[in-house]
Amino acid sequence: MMSVCDLKVGQRGIVMDIKGDAKLAKRLLALGCIEGTEIFIKRSAPLGDPIVINFRGFDMAIRKKDAKNIYIRNTVA
C-alpha cells in the first residue's frame, strides 16, 4: 500500500484510508480529507520535511511522519 510520502512533487493520488494517530485522523477528516479525495503534492521543504499537500482547494503543510499514515491508491496523471 502506498502512502502520501511515496509521491513526488507534482504527483497526485486518491485517499484510500487514514491510519495511526486518532487526533490526526480526526483533524484530516474534519478538513475533508476523506476516502476518494484527490491529493496533490505541491512542494517540499529543502530537507524534505514537511511537505505541502493540496486537497479540496487548499494547501496544508504536514510532517512526513504524519503523511505516512495517509494511504492512497494509484497515482493520477
Backbone as JSON Lines, residues from 0, in Angstrom:
{"i":0,"aa":"M","n":[0.84,-1.18,0.0],"ca":[0.0,0.0,0.0],"c":[0.89,1.25,0.0]}
{"i":1,"aa":"M","n":[0.53,2.23,-0.82],"ca":[1.29,3.47,-0.9],"c":[0.79,4.5,0.1]}
{"i":2,"aa":"S","n":[1.68,5.36,0.52],"ca":[1.27,6.48,1.38],"c":[1.61,7.78,0.65]}
{"i":3,"aa":"V","n":[1.14,8.89,1.18],"ca":[1.4,10.19,0.59],"c":[2.91,10.44,0.47]}
{"i":4,"aa":"C","n":[3.69,9.92,1.4],"ca":[5.15,10.09,1.37],"c":[5.79,9.48,0.13]}
{"i":5,"aa":"D","n":[5.13,8.52,-0.49],"ca":[5.68,7.86,-1.66],"c":[5.55,8.7,-2.93]}
{"i":6,"aa":"L","n":[4.73,9.76,-2.86],"ca":[4.54,10.63,-4.02],"c":[5.66,11.66,-4.09]}
{"i":7,"aa":"K","n":[5.97,12.09,-5.31],"ca":[6.95,13.14,-5.51],"c":[6.2,14.44,-5.83]}
{"i":8,"aa":"V","n":[6.9,15.55,-5.72],"ca":[6.29,16.85,-6.01],"c":[5.68,16.83,-7.42]}
{"i":9,"aa":"G","n":[4.43,17.26,-7.51],"ca":[3.72,17.29,-8.79],"c":[2.85,16.07,-9.05]}
{"i":10,"aa":"Q","n":[2.98,15.03,-8.21],"ca":[2.17,13.83,-8.4],"c":[0.88,13.91,-7.6]}
{"i":11,"aa":"R","n":[-0.09,13.12,-8.04],"ca":[-1.41,13.09,-7.38],"c":[-1.75,11.66,-6.96]}
{"i":12,"aa":"G","n":[-2.62,11.56,-5.99],"ca":[-3.12,10.27,-5.56],"c":[-4.52,10.43,-4.99]}
{"i":13,"aa":"I","n":[-5.2,9.31,-4.8],"ca":[-6.55,9.3,-4.25],"c":[-6.51,8.67,-2.85]}
{"i":14,"aa":"V","n":[-7.04,9.37,-1.87],"ca":[-7.03,8.88,-0.49],"c":[-7.84,7.59,-0.38]}
{"i":15,"aa":"M","n":[-7.24,6.59,0.23],"ca":[-7.89,5.31,0.48],"c":[-8.29,5.18,1.95]}
{"i":16,"aa":"D","n":[-7.36,5.57,2.83],"ca":[-7.59,5.37,4.26],"c":[-6.62,6.25,5.05]}
{"i":17,"aa":"I","n":[-6.98,6.56,6.28],"ca":[-6.1,7.28,7.2],"c":[-5.96,6.42,8.45]}
{"i":18,"aa":"K","n":[-4.74,6.07,8.78],"ca":[-4.46,5.21,9.95],"c":[-3.66,6.0,10.97]}
{"i":19,"aa":"G","n":[-3.27,5.32,12.03],"ca":[-2.36,5.92,13.0],"c":[-3.06,6.79,14.03]}
{"i":20,"aa":"D","n":[-2.42,7.9,14.35],"ca":[-2.86,8.83,15.38],"c":[-4.31,9.26,15.18]}
{"i":21,"aa":"A","n":[-5.16,8.97,16.15],"ca":[-6.59,9.29,16.06],"c":[-6.82,10.8,15.96]}
{"i":22,"aa":"K","n":[-6.0,11.57,16.67],"ca":[-6.15,13.03,16.65],"c":[-5.88,13.58,15.24]}
{"i":23,"aa":"L","n":[-4.82,13.06,14.6],"ca":[-4.5,13.48,13.24],"c":[-5.61,13.07,12.28]}
{"i":24,"aa":"A","n":[-6.06,11.83,12.39],"ca":[-7.11,11.32,11.5],"c":[-8.37,12.17,11.63]}
{"i":25,"aa":"K","n":[-8.74,12.51,12.85],"ca":[-9.93,13.32,13.1],"c":[-9.79,14.7,12.46]}
{"i":26,"aa":"R","n":[-8.61,15.29,12.58],"ca":[-8.35,16.62,12.01],"c":[-8.44,16.57,10.49]}
{"i":27,"aa":"L","n":[-7.81,15.57,9.89],"ca":[-7.83,15.45,8.43],"c":[-9.24,15.2,7.91]}
{"i":28,"aa":"L","n":[-9.99,14.36,8.6],"ca":[-11.36,14.08,8.2],"c":[-12.22,15.34,8.29]}
{"i":29,"aa":"A","n":[-12.0,16.13,9.35],"ca":[-12.77,17.37,9.52],"c":[-12.46,18.37,8.39]}
{"i":30,"aa":"L","n":[-11.23,18.3,7.84],"ca":[-10.84,19.19,6.76],"c":[-11.31,18.69,5.4]}
{"i":31,"aa":"G","n":[-11.87,17.49,5.38],"ca":[-12.39,16.95,4.12],"c":[-11.47,15.96,3.43]}
{"i":32,"aa":"C","n":[-10.44,15.54,4.11],"ca":[-9.52,14.55,3.55],"c":[-10.1,13.16,3.83]}
{"i":33,"aa":"I","n":[-11.08,12.79,3.03],"ca":[-11.78,11.52,3.22],"c":[-11.5,10.59,2.04]}
{"i":34,"aa":"E","n":[-11.95,9.36,2.14],"ca":[-11.75,8.4,1.07],"c":[-12.3,8.96,-0.25]}
{"i":35,"aa":"G","n":[-11.48,8.86,-1.29],"ca":[-11.88,9.36,-2.6],"c":[-11.38,10.76,-2.91]}
{"i":36,"aa":"T","n":[-10.82,11.45,-1.92],"ca":[-10.31,12.81,-2.13],"c":[-8.98,12.75,-2.89]}
{"i":37,"aa":"E","n":[-8.84,13.61,-3.88],"ca":[-7.57,13.69,-4.62],"c":[-6.59,14.57,-3.86]}
{"i":38,"aa":"I","n":[-5.36,14.09,-3.72],"ca":[-4.29,14.83,-3.05],"c":[-3.21,15.13,-4.07]}
{"i":39,"aa":"F","n":[-2.7,16.36,-4.04],"ca":[-1.64,16.79,-4.94],"c":[-0.46,17.23,-4.08]}
{"i":40,"aa":"I","n":[0.73,16.75,-4.4],"ca":[1.93,17.16,-3.67],"c":[2.46,18.43,-4.32]}
{"i":41,"aa":"K","n":[2.35,19.53,-3.6],"ca":[2.68,20.84,-4.16],"c":[4.17,21.15,-4.04]}
{"i":42,"aa":"R","n":[4.73,20.97,-2.88],"ca":[6.17,21.21,-2.7],"c":[6.65,20.55,-1.41]}
{"i":43,"aa":"S","n":[7.98,20.56,-1.26],"ca":[8.53,20.01,-0.03],"c":[9.63,20.95,0.45]}
{"i":44,"aa":"A","n":[9.87,20.95,1.73],"ca":[10.9,21.8,2.32],"c":[12.27,21.38,1.81]}
{"i":45,"aa":"P","n":[13.26,22.25,1.9],"ca":[14.6,21.93,1.39],"c":[15.16,20.59,1.89]}
{"i":46,"aa":"L","n":[14.89,20.23,3.1],"ca":[15.38,18.94,3.61],"c":[14.33,17.84,3.51]}
{"i":47,"aa":"G","n":[13.22,18.13,2.83],"ca":[12.21,17.12,2.57],"c":[11.11,17.01,3.6]}
{"i":48,"aa":"D","n":[11.18,17.76,4.67],"ca":[10.16,17.66,5.72],"c":[9.91,19.04,6.29]}
{"i":49,"aa":"P","n":[8.72,19.58,6.31],"ca":[7.44,18.98,5.93],"c":[7.2,19.06,4.41]}
{"i":50,"aa":"I","n":[6.09,18.47,4.0],"ca":[5.65,18.56,2.62],"c":[4.35,19.36,2.59]}
{"i":51,"aa":"V","n":[4.08,19.99,1.47],"ca":[2.84,20.75,1.32],"c":[1.94,19.97,0.37]}
{"i":52,"aa":"I","n":[0.77,19.58,0.9],"ca":[-0.2,18.86,0.1],"c":[-1.38,19.78,-0.19]}
{"i":53,"aa":"N","n":[-2.05,19.52,-1.29],"ca":[-3.22,20.31,-1.65],"c":[-4.38,19.35,-1.86]}
{"i":54,"aa":"F","n":[-5.48,19.61,-1.19],"ca":[-6.71,18.85,-1.43],"c":[-7.89,19.76,-1.18]}
{"i":55,"aa":"R","n":[-8.94,19.55,-1.95],"ca":[-10.16,20.36,-1.86],"c":[-9.88,21.86,-1.95]}
{"i":56,"aa":"G","n":[-8.85,22.23,-2.73],"ca":[-8.6,23.64,-3.0],"c":[-7.76,24.38,-1.99]}
{"i":57,"aa":"F","n":[-7.21,23.72,-0.98],"ca":[-6.33,24.45,-0.07],"c":[-5.06,23.66,0.21]}
{"i":58,"aa":"D","n":[-4.02,24.4,0.63],"ca":[-2.72,23.8,0.92],"c":[-2.6,23.53,2.41]}
{"i":59,"aa":"M","n":[-1.88,22.45,2.71],"ca":[-1.64,22.11,4.11],"c":[-0.23,21.54,4.24]}
{"i":60,"aa":"A","n":[0.56,22.09,5.14],"ca":[1.89,21.55,5.41],"c":[1.71,20.41,6.42]}
{"i":61,"aa":"I","n":[2.37,19.3,6.14],"ca":[2.25,18.13,7.01],"c":[3.61,17.45,7.13]}
{"i":62,"aa":"R","n":[3.91,16.98,8.33],"ca":[5.17,16.27,8.54],"c":[5.12,14.92,7.83]}
{"i":63,"aa":"K","n":[6.27,14.47,7.36],"ca":[6.32,13.18,6.68],"c":[5.86,12.05,7.59]}
{"i":64,"aa":"K","n":[6.2,12.15,8.87],"ca":[5.8,11.12,9.83],"c":[4.27,10.99,9.88]}
{"i":65,"aa":"D","n":[3.56,12.1,9.73],"ca":[2.1,12.06,9.7],"c":[1.57,11.67,8.32]}
{"i":66,"aa":"A","n":[2.27,12.12,7.28],"ca":[1.84,11.8,5.91],"c":[1.92,10.3,5.64]}
{"i":67,"aa":"K","n":[2.79,9.59,6.36],"ca":[2.9,8.14,6.17],"c":[1.62,7.41,6.57]}
{"i":68,"aa":"N","n":[0.77,8.07,7.34],"ca":[-0.49,7.46,7.78],"c":[-1.65,7.7,6.82]}
{"i":69,"aa":"I","n":[-1.41,8.46,5.75],"ca":[-2.45,8.7,4.75],"c":[-2.18,7.77,3.58]}
{"i":70,"aa":"Y","n":[-2.98,6.73,3.45],"ca":[-2.78,5.73,2.41],"c":[-3.57,6.11,1.16]}
{"i":71,"aa":"I","n":[-2.9,5.93,0.02],"ca":[-3.5,6.32,-1.25],"c":[-3.51,5.14,-2.22]}
{"i":72,"aa":"R","n":[-4.32,5.28,-3.26],"ca":[-4.29,4.29,-4.35],"c":[-3.77,4.98,-5.59]}
{"i":73,"aa":"N","n":[-3.59,4.21,-6.62],"ca":[-2.99,4.62,-7.88],"c":[-2.88,6.13,-8.08]}
{"i":74,"aa":"T","n":[-1.7,6.56,-8.43],"ca":[-1.48,7.97,-8.69],"c":[-2.19,8.37,-9.98]}
{"i":75,"aa":"V","n":[-2.63,9.6,-10.01],"ca":[-3.36,10.12,-11.16],"c":[-2.41,11.05,-11.91]}
{"i":76,"aa":"A","n":[-2.44,11.02,-13.21],"ca":[-1.52,11.85,-14.02],"c":[-1.76,13.31,-13.84]}
